[in-house]
């Protein structure tokens, strides 16, 4: 029988897949496990059947105190290479079938004799059984960031979890703590014993390291928020972008002005916290047999070198193709070049610029930028939707 309040999957007779919530932190000691246990206590007080499937408190008194009163499923003890290990007893948790299981350390590697190699695989079994799971992970354990964290801290993390496992979570909560506050916690013995804390403060927990890790965690979480917003907009057929961050789309003709536009787009994106840029090249519908513009490969390399991506689209309507991609990627600004060159006149004529401005709606700014090839030595920025009136020349 499913636990109280949990429905059966329609048409299958099996349990509905459980939901996964992950508390993400920039470093050990920021309070992820404490937050997980606090949420478990809150749910338990509301009548939800919550158990501790696995929690590692590392002897921290406040964390241990927060676990008091919650049922804990006994761990499984295993011997491996002459050493004794305790792991989550997956079969015992499955047999207990709580509504919610608290499972610490998502990236943990299990002892060799366990059924699954990684704890996130254990969690996947719990989810498939219809059990909701709350877990924790530090940003340094995300697989895609492993090399970056090693470069920053000098320490390579051997336990990692694929980014897609965490990104697939139904909810991700960033547990944030300033570098100063975390170092204070270490100095006061709230994270590690005194002798270990002193070494940690001089190495991994240096202020610069912690600040960098914190920014990485925030940016990773923000990217995940963008993914969720894009899915929501698609599911609800919402056409207009939501400006959660500045995202600039630069339109490239493949002409010599492209590098100027790309660098300008990068600078504009860098002025905003978390801003980013993309590029698009629109080829005519009849261009299948044509070779791409000779400079486009070099411009693609520059875009990628500066951290952007170049999209190639075939369309008979340049403006509509650019606008469609802008809405798809949730862009807040479109940047195009003004030039006397034949290519730009053909691809970005006055009619194309007007079509971009008219079609951009209330949420996208259109910028027309001059350069060495331009007809006029001015930059025109078009604000729409009440944020500006007409095309205003700027120096």
N, C-alpha and C positions, 0 to 999 in steps of 0.2 A: 504494500500500500504506500502511496506517496505521502510525505509528511503533510500536516495540516496546511491548507492554503495553497498547495502546489497542484496545479492542474495537470491532466494527462494531455499529451500532444494529440491534436485532433487527427483521427484517421489512422494513427499508428499504434495507439495503446501504450506507447512508451512515455517516459517523463519528458517534460519540456526542458530543453537545455538550460543549465544554470547560467547565471550572469557572473561576470568577473569584474571586480573593482581592484585597481592597483594604486597603492600609495607610492609615488615616485619621489626620491630624494637625491640631492646633489652629492651627499657624502654620508658615511656612517655617523650616527649620533644626532641627526637632525630631528628625529622623533617619528619615524615612519611606523615602527612597531607599536609605539605608544598610541598613535592615531588609530591604527588598526584595532587595537584592543579597546580603545575608547568607543569606537563605532560598534564593536561587538557588544559592549556593555549597554549602549543606547538601544540597540536592536533587542537585546535580551529583556530589558525593562519594558519594552513594548509588546512582549509576548512571543517574539521570534525564537525559534529553536536554534541556538548558536552553540558551537563547540570550538575549542581550540584544537585544531588538527596538528599544528606544529608552530611553536613560538620559541624563538631564541632571545632571551632577555639579557644575556651576557653579564648577568649579575647586577644589572642596573635596578636600584631599589624602586624607583617610580614606575618603571615598566612592569616589574614583578607585582607591584601593588595593584596596577591597573588590571592585571589578569585575575585577581582574586574574585571568586564567586562564579567564574565561568567554568563550565564543564570542560575537562581536558581529556582527549582520547589518549590512552597510554601509548608511548612510542614503542617502536620495534627495535630490539637490540641485536646487532650483528657483529660477528668477528671477522676481521679482514686483515690478513698479513700480520697476525699476532696482536692486532689492536681492536679495541671494542668501540663500536660506533652506535649511536642511536639515531634512527631515522623516523620519519612519519610512517605510521602503520596504515598504508593506503587501504588495505582490505578491511581493516577495523573501522576506518572512517566510512567506507562504502557500506558496510554492514549497519553502522549506526544511523546513517542517512539523515543527517541534520538538515535543516533548511539552509543554514549558513555555516561554512567552515572557514576558520581563520588559519591561513597557511603562510607563514613567514618565509622570506628569502626565495623569491621566485626563480632566481638564477642558480640556485644550489645544485651541485652535482651529487647524485646519490652514490652510495657504496656499490661496488660491483655486483653484489648478490641481490640487489633490488630489481624489481621487474622493469622499471624504467631507469634510463640513464640520468635524466634530469627531473628536477622537481616540477618544472612547468608541464612536463608530460604527465606526472601524477595529477596535477591540477586539471589537465584536460580530461582525464578519466572522471574526476569528480563532476566537472561541468556536464559531461555527457550523461552522467547518472542523474542530472537534474538538481545538483547541489550548487547553491550560490557560493562563490569563493571570494574572500578578501585577502589580498596578498601585498607584498612589498618588494621594491627593487631600487637599487641605487643606479644613477645614470652611468657610472663607470662599468656596469655589467651589461649594458646594451651593446650588442655585437658590433654595430656599425661605428660605435664611438670608442671601441677598445684601443685602437692605435692613437687616437687623439688624446685620450686620458693618459696613456703611457707617456706621450710626448710632454704633456703638462706636468705630470707628477713624478715621472721616472719609474712608476710602478706598473707592471703589466698584470691585469686581472685575468686569471685563468678560468674563472667561472663566468660564463656569458649566457645571455638569453637572446634568441633572434628578435630583432626589433618588431617583426610582424606579430609575434606572440603578444607583446605588450600593446602594440597599436590596435590589436583586435579586441582589447578589453572594452567592456561596455562603459566603463568610467575610469578615468585616470585623474588622480588628485595629486597635485604637487605639494609636498611638505617642504616649506621654505624656511630657512633660518639664515640670518646674515653670517658672514665669516667671523665677525667679532663675537657674536653671540655663541656660535659653535665653539670657537676657541676658548671662550669663557667657561662653557660647559666642560670642556676637556680639562682645563686648569683646575676646576672645582671637583674633578673626579666623578662627574656624572656619566661619562662615556667609557673610559678605560681606567684601570688602576693607576695610581700616581706615577709609578716608574714607566709604564707603557705610555701614559699620556704625555710625559715630558719628551719622549723620543718622537711621538706623533706630531707634537706641536712644532718641532724643528724640521720635520720632513714633509709628510703627506699633507698635514693640516696647516701649512704655511698660508698666510692671508692671500697671496696671489693665486695659489692653487685653488683655494676654496672659492674665491671670487670667480675664477674661470669656470670651475665645475658648476657653480650656481647659474651662471649665464647660459652654459650649455644645456642644463636641465630645463631652464625656462624656454629656450628656443625650441628644444625638442618637444616640450609639451605644447608650445604654441603651434608648431607644425601639425601636431595631432589634432588640435582644435580646428585648424583650417580644414583638415581632411573631414572631420565630422560635419562642419558647416557645409562643405561641398556636397556631401552625401544628403544632408537635410534639404539643401536647395534643390537637388535633383529629385528627391523623393516627393517634394511638394511643388515641383514645376515652377520654382521661383527663378525668374530670368535676371533680375538686377543683382549685381554683386553686393556683398556685405563687407564693408571696409574694416576688417579686424586688424589689418596692417597695410602699410603702403606696398603695393605691388605694381610695378611699372612694366608695360609691354611696349617694346620698341619695334617699329615696323621697318624692315630693311628691304631696299630695292635690289641690293646686290651691287650698287654703284660705289664709287670711291668715298662717298660721304659716310658710309656705314660705320667705319671705325670711330669717327667723331661722335656719331649718335650713340653707339654702344657705350663709349666712355662717359658720355653725358648721362645716359640712363643709369649707369652704375653709380655715378656720383650722387644723382638725385635719390636713388634708392638708399644709399648709405647715410643720407642725412636723417632718415627716420629710423627709430629703433626697430630692429627686426625687418626693415624694408628689404625687398628683393626685386629682381628684374628678370624678364624673359624677352625673347626676340621672336619675330615672325617674319617669314618671307612668303609672299603670295605670288604664285606662278599662274599665268593665264591657263584657262581650261585646255587650250590647244598646245600646251608646252610639253606634252609627254615625250615627244621626239627631240625636243631641244635640250641642249646642254645647259646646266645651271650657270648663272653669271660667274665669270672667272674669279671674282673676289669673294664669293660667298663662302667657300671653304675656309679661307683665312679669317673671315668674320665669325664663322661658327667657332673656330678655335679660340678666338678672342673672347667671345661670349662665355664659353665654357671655362676659360682661364680665369675670368672675373666672377665665376660662380653662378652664371645664368644658364639657360637652355634655349636652343633655337628650334622653333617649330616651322615646318614647311607645309604650306597649304596650297592646293590647286583650286582656283575659283575664277569665275568670270566677273566677279564683283569684289574688288579689293576691299572696299570699305566694309561691306557686310561680313567678309571673311575675317577681317581684323576684329570687328566688334564681336563676332561670334566667339572667337578665341578669348577675347578679353573677358567676356561673361563666364566662359567655361573655367578660366583659371582664377576668377574673382579679382581681376585687375582693377586698380583704382585710377590709373593714368595710362594714356596712350601717347607715345612720343613718335613723331614722324619728322622727316627733314624737308626743308624748303630748298629747292635747287633749280638751276637753269638747265640741268642735264636732261637729255632726251628721255632717259629711263625714268627719272623721277616725274617728269611731266606726264609721262604715259601712265605710271602706276599711282602717283599721288598728285593728280591734277587738282585744280581749285574745286571741281565738283566732288572729287573724292574727299578732300578735306572737309567740305561742307557736309557731305554725307556722314562722315565720322562724327562731326560736332552735333548734327541733328539727331543722329542715332544713338549718341552716347548716353542719353537720359540724364537723370539727376545724380548719378553715382560715379561717373567716370569723367575725369578731366582729359582734354585733348591738348597736347602741346605741339606746336610747330616750331622747329628749331633750325636756326641758320648755321652756316659753316662756311668754309672757304669757297665752296661751289655755289653758295646761295645767291639768289638774285638781290636780296636786301640784307644788309648787315644788322638784322634785328631778330629778337626771339619773340614769338607770339605765343601767348598762353590763353587758352579758351577755358574759362570757368563756366560750368553749367549748373542749373538747378539752384539759382539764387546765391551761389558762392562767388559770382562775378558777373559783370555785364559786358557781353561781347568779347571780341578779341582785343586784348590789351597789350600794347608793346611794352617790353621790359628790356632794360639794358643788361 
